[in-house]
Amino acid sequence: MFHFLPAPLLGALTALLMLGNLLFWATPLYCVTLAKLVLPLPAWRRSCSAALVRIAERWIDGNSRILAWTQAIRWDVRGLEGLRQNRWYLVASNHCSSVDILVLQRVFNRRIPFIKFFIKQELLYVPILGLAWWALDFPFMQRYSAAQLARRPDLRGRDLETTRQACRRYLYQPSTILNFLEGTRVTERKRAAQASPYQHLLPPKAGGVALVIAAMGDQLHALLDVTLVYPQQRAGFWDLLSGRIRQVIVQVNEIAIPSEFAHGDYAADAQFRERFQAWVRELWEAKDALIEQLTREAQLQAARSLKGTHA
């Protein structure tokens, strides 16, 4: 609808529409949050939590409609068949862009339980969104520096306990937990600094995933192995708003989690830890090869389209 606008104007318009959508849905979300706090009855709080998720799903619907109005993105999404909202999932994805969360929300909204992910404690104070994340039971993690841990050894393991507590809350209703195994967005500089053996990825950090699987036990239905690819290689948030992202590829593979991983001790059992890391490395090697394949296919298709245009 607005694809013809110059990039700066299109970016400003998209940003304003998304801000308006956020403010519109924040109002009922805050009202339900207040009702949840005022009456601390378990059944009432469960009903309020369900209402909060429905509000959040409508917020995501609004963002998706805004993208459809303002952007000419070709969405290539594969592997959504068979997903259900009444199951428990762990989503493991590569992390290549500041728009990854927005993409994953659009792809999975109403197909699986509302996605929740671990957030740094400092982000609790982000205007509007911080309180929304808290109300929706997103787990907040306090990160400690090496110097802080040296001064306060008792702080070690706090993140692990936070993860356990969060996962225990998710046992009672179908839930989806998202984990970016790389821990940060991939860049060439980070790949070099970490001596990554992968062409498109950073080395995966298996500990967080292992802890979620152990905390959830056999409750998890499956691991959703998600591969994100932006063939144009420009995938910043402003790139999205201003129409510079022309294609998004999302490949979803549903993978059974080996039953032994639900009952092992990743921290204390060295043999178990090595088996788990080997499993994650195998997933990551396959993902790196898949990114290369999908990128080459998209570039070849773009070249053919360009050639056909000039013919």
C-alpha positions as CSV (number, residue, x, y, z in Angstrom):
1,M,0.0,0.0,0.0
2,F,2.8,2.4,0.9
3,H,5.7,0.7,-0.8
4,F,6.2,3.5,-3.2
5,L,7.3,6.0,-0.5
6,P,10.9,7.1,-0.2
7,A,12.9,5.1,2.3
8,P,13.1,7.8,5.1
9,L,9.4,8.6,4.8
10,L,8.4,5.0,4.7
11,G,10.6,4.3,7.8
12,A,9.0,7.1,9.7
13,L,5.5,6.1,8.8
14,T,6.1,2.4,9.7
15,A,7.7,3.4,13.0
16,L,4.7,5.6,13.9
17,L,2.2,2.9,13.0
18,M,4.0,0.4,15.1
19,L,4.3,2.8,18.0
20,G,0.5,3.5,17.7
21,N,-0.2,-0.2,17.7
22,L,1.9,-0.7,20.8
23,L,0.3,2.1,22.7
24,F,-3.2,0.9,21.7
25,W,-2.7,-2.6,23.1
26,A,-0.7,-1.5,26.1
27,T,-3.7,0.2,27.6
28,P,-5.9,-3.0,28.0
29,L,-2.7,-5.0,28.9
30,Y,-2.0,-2.6,31.8
31,C,-5.6,-2.8,32.9
32,V,-5.6,-6.6,33.0
33,T,-2.2,-6.5,34.8
34,L,-3.6,-4.3,37.5
35,A,-6.6,-6.6,37.9
36,K,-4.2,-9.5,38.2
37,L,-2.3,-7.8,41.0
38,V,-5.3,-6.5,42.9
39,L,-6.9,-9.9,43.4
40,P,-4.3,-12.6,44.2
41,L,-6.5,-15.7,43.7
42,P,-4.8,-18.5,41.7
43,A,-7.8,-19.1,39.3
44,W,-8.3,-15.3,38.8
45,R,-4.6,-14.9,38.0
46,R,-4.6,-17.7,35.5
47,S,-7.6,-16.1,33.7
48,C,-5.8,-12.8,33.7
49,S,-2.6,-14.4,32.3
50,A,-4.7,-16.0,29.5
51,A,-6.2,-12.6,28.7
52,L,-2.8,-11.0,28.6
53,V,-1.6,-13.5,26.1
54,R,-4.7,-12.9,23.9
55,I,-3.9,-9.1,24.0
56,A,-0.3,-9.7,23.1
57,E,-1.3,-11.9,20.2
58,R,-3.5,-9.1,18.8
59,W,-0.6,-6.7,19.2
60,I,1.5,-9.1,17.1
61,D,-1.4,-9.3,14.5
62,G,-1.3,-5.5,14.3
63,N,2.4,-5.5,13.7
64,S,2.0,-8.1,11.0
65,R,-0.7,-6.1,9.2
66,I,1.5,-2.9,9.4
67,L,4.3,-4.8,7.7
68,A,1.9,-6.0,5.0
69,W,0.8,-2.4,4.4
70,T,4.2,-0.8,4.3
71,Q,6.7,-3.4,3.1
72,A,7.1,-5.5,0.0
73,I,8.7,-8.4,1.8
74,R,8.6,-11.9,0.2
75,W,8.1,-14.3,3.1
76,D,9.5,-17.8,2.4
77,V,8.4,-19.8,5.5
78,R,8.7,-23.6,5.6
79,G,8.0,-26.3,8.1
80,L,5.0,-25.0,10.0
81,E,2.8,-28.1,9.3
82,G,1.8,-30.0,12.3
83,L,2.5,-27.3,14.9
84,R,-0.1,-26.9,17.7
85,Q,-1.1,-24.4,20.3
86,N,-1.7,-27.0,22.9
87,R,1.9,-28.3,23.1
88,W,5.1,-27.2,24.8
89,Y,8.0,-26.2,22.5
90,L,11.6,-25.1,22.8
91,V,12.6,-22.8,19.9
92,A,16.3,-22.8,19.1
93,S,17.3,-20.2,16.4
94,N,20.3,-18.5,15.0
95,H,20.5,-14.8,15.8
96,C,21.5,-12.6,12.9
97,S,19.4,-9.4,13.2
98,S,17.7,-7.0,15.5
99,V,14.4,-7.9,13.7
100,D,14.6,-11.6,14.5
101,I,12.1,-11.4,17.4
102,L,9.6,-9.6,15.2
103,V,10.0,-12.1,12.4
104,L,9.6,-15.1,14.8
105,Q,6.5,-13.5,16.4
106,R,4.9,-13.0,12.9
107,V,5.7,-16.6,11.8
108,F,4.6,-18.4,15.0
109,N,1.8,-16.2,16.3
110,R,-1.3,-18.4,17.0
111,R,0.4,-21.4,15.6
112,I,2.2,-22.4,18.8
113,P,1.9,-21.0,22.4
114,F,2.9,-17.4,22.8
115,I,6.7,-17.1,22.6
116,K,8.6,-16.1,25.7
117,F,12.3,-15.5,26.0
118,F,14.9,-14.6,28.6
119,I,15.5,-10.8,29.0
120,K,18.3,-8.9,30.6
121,Q,17.2,-7.4,33.9
122,E,18.0,-3.8,32.7
123,L,15.3,-4.1,30.0
124,L,12.6,-4.1,32.7
125,Y,12.9,-0.3,32.6
126,V,12.3,0.1,28.9
127,P,9.3,2.3,28.5
128,I,6.0,0.5,27.9
129,L,7.6,-2.8,26.8
130,G,9.4,-3.5,30.1
131,L,6.2,-3.7,32.1
132,A,4.5,-5.6,29.3
133,W,7.3,-8.3,29.3
134,W,7.0,-8.5,33.1
135,A,3.2,-8.8,33.0
136,L,3.5,-11.6,30.4
137,D,5.8,-13.6,32.7
138,F,8.9,-13.2,30.6
139,P,11.9,-14.3,32.7
140,F,14.4,-11.5,33.6
141,M,18.0,-12.5,34.0
142,Q,20.6,-10.5,36.0
143,R,24.0,-10.7,34.3
144,Y,27.1,-10.4,36.5
145,S,30.6,-9.4,35.4
146,A,33.7,-11.3,36.2
147,A,34.6,-8.6,38.7
148,Q,31.2,-8.9,40.4
149,L,31.5,-12.6,40.7
150,A,35.0,-12.3,42.1
151,R,33.7,-10.0,44.8
152,R,30.5,-12.0,45.4
153,P,31.0,-15.7,44.6
154,D,27.5,-16.4,46.0
155,L,26.1,-14.8,42.9
156,R,27.2,-17.7,40.8
157,G,24.3,-19.9,39.8
158,R,21.7,-17.1,40.2
159,D,20.8,-17.2,36.5
160,L,20.4,-21.0,36.7
161,E,18.0,-20.7,39.5
162,T,16.0,-18.0,37.7
163,T,15.7,-20.3,34.7
164,R,14.5,-23.1,36.9
165,Q,11.9,-20.9,38.5
166,A,10.6,-19.6,35.2
167,C,10.4,-23.0,33.6
168,R,8.4,-24.3,36.6
169,R,5.8,-21.6,35.9
170,Y,5.5,-22.8,32.3
171,L,4.8,-26.4,33.3
172,Y,1.1,-25.8,34.0
173,Q,0.0,-24.4,30.6
174,P,1.3,-24.9,27.0
175,S,4.3,-22.7,26.5
176,T,7.0,-21.8,24.1
177,I,10.5,-20.8,25.2
178,L,12.9,-19.2,22.7
179,N,16.6,-19.5,23.0
180,F,19.2,-17.9,20.7
181,L,22.1,-20.3,21.2
182,E,24.7,-17.9,20.0
183,G,23.8,-15.5,22.8
184,T,24.3,-12.5,20.6
185,R,23.7,-11.3,17.0
186,V,26.3,-12.7,14.7
187,T,28.8,-10.3,12.9
188,E,32.0,-10.9,11.1
189,R,33.9,-9.3,13.9
190,K,32.3,-11.6,16.5
191,R,33.0,-14.6,14.3
192,A,36.6,-13.7,14.1
193,A,36.9,-12.9,17.8
194,Q,35.4,-16.2,18.8
195,A,37.3,-18.2,16.1
196,S,34.0,-19.6,14.9
197,P,34.3,-22.8,12.9
198,Y,31.1,-21.9,11.1
199,Q,30.7,-19.8,8.0
200,H,27.5,-18.1,9.0
201,L,27.2,-18.7,12.8
202,L,28.8,-18.2,16.1
203,P,29.6,-21.2,18.3
204,P,26.5,-22.3,20.2
205,K,26.2,-22.1,23.9
206,A,24.5,-25.3,25.0
207,G,24.2,-24.7,28.7
208,G,21.0,-22.6,28.6
209,V,19.2,-25.0,26.3
210,A,20.3,-27.9,28.5
211,L,18.9,-26.2,31.6
212,V,15.5,-25.5,30.0
213,I,15.2,-29.1,28.8
214,A,16.2,-30.4,32.3
215,A,13.7,-28.0,34.0
216,M,10.8,-28.9,31.7
217,G,11.6,-32.6,31.7
218,D,9.4,-34.7,29.5
219,Q,6.8,-31.9,29.3
220,L,8.5,-30.5,26.1
221,H,6.9,-31.8,23.0
222,A,9.8,-31.0,20.6
223,L,12.6,-28.7,19.7
224,L,11.8,-26.3,16.9
225,D,15.1,-25.8,15.1
226,V,14.6,-22.4,13.3
227,T,16.9,-21.1,10.6
228,L,16.6,-17.4,9.7
229,V,18.1,-16.1,6.5
230,Y,18.0,-12.5,5.1
231,P,19.4,-12.9,1.6
232,Q,20.1,-9.2,1.0
233,Q,22.3,-9.1,4.1
234,R,20.7,-5.8,5.2
235,A,18.6,-6.7,8.2
236,G,18.7,-4.0,10.8
237,F,15.6,-2.6,12.4
238,W,15.7,0.6,10.3
239,D,16.2,-1.5,7.2
240,L,13.0,-3.3,8.0
241,L,11.0,-0.1,8.7
242,S,12.3,1.7,5.5
243,G,11.7,-1.2,3.1
244,R,15.2,-2.4,2.5
245,I,14.5,-6.0,3.6
246,R,13.0,-7.6,0.4
247,Q,13.0,-11.3,1.4
248,V,12.9,-13.3,4.6
249,I,13.5,-17.0,4.7
250,V,12.4,-19.1,7.7
251,Q,13.0,-22.8,7.8
252,V,11.5,-24.7,10.8
253,N,12.5,-28.3,11.6
254,E,10.6,-30.1,14.4
255,I,13.1,-32.3,16.2
256,A,12.4,-34.9,18.9
257,I,14.5,-34.2,22.0
258,P,16.4,-37.3,23.2
259,S,14.8,-38.5,26.4
260,E,18.1,-38.8,28.2
261,F,18.6,-35.0,28.0
262,A,15.5,-34.4,30.2
263,H,17.1,-36.2,33.1
264,G,20.8,-35.5,33.0
265,D,22.9,-33.1,35.0
266,Y,24.7,-30.8,32.5
267,A,26.7,-28.9,35.2
268,A,28.0,-31.9,37.2
269,D,28.1,-34.8,34.7
270,A,31.0,-34.3,32.2
271,Q,30.0,-37.2,30.0
272,F,26.4,-36.1,29.8
273,R,27.7,-32.5,29.0
274,E,29.8,-33.8,26.1
275,R,26.9,-35.8,24.7
276,F,24.7,-32.8,24.9
277,Q,27.2,-30.5,23.3
278,A,27.9,-33.0,20.5
279,W,24.1,-33.0,19.8
280,V,24.0,-29.2,19.6
281,R,27.1,-29.1,17.5
282,E,25.5,-31.5,15.0
283,L,22.4,-29.2,14.8
284,W,24.6,-26.2,14.3
285,E,26.7,-27.8,11.5
286,A,23.5,-28.7,9.7
287,K,22.2,-25.2,10.2
288,D,25.3,-23.6,8.9
289,A,25.1,-25.7,5.7
290,L,21.4,-24.9,5.3
291,I,22.0,-21.2,5.6
292,E,24.6,-21.4,2.8
293,Q,22.2,-23.4,0.7
294,L,19.2,-21.1,1.2
295,T,21.4,-18.0,0.6
296,R,22.7,-19.4,-2.7
297,E,19.3,-20.4,-3.8
298,A,17.9,-17.0,-3.1
299,Q,20.7,-15.2,-4.8
300,L,20.4,-17.4,-7.9
301,Q,16.6,-16.8,-8.0
302,A,17.2,-13.0,-7.7
303,A,19.8,-13.1,-10.5
304,R,17.3,-15.0,-12.7
305,S,14.5,-12.5,-12.0
306,L,16.8,-9.6,-12.8
307,K,17.9,-11.2,-16.0
308,G,14.3,-11.8,-16.9
309,T,13.5,-8.2,-16.2
310,H,16.2,-6.9,-18.5
311,A,15.4,-9.4,-21.3
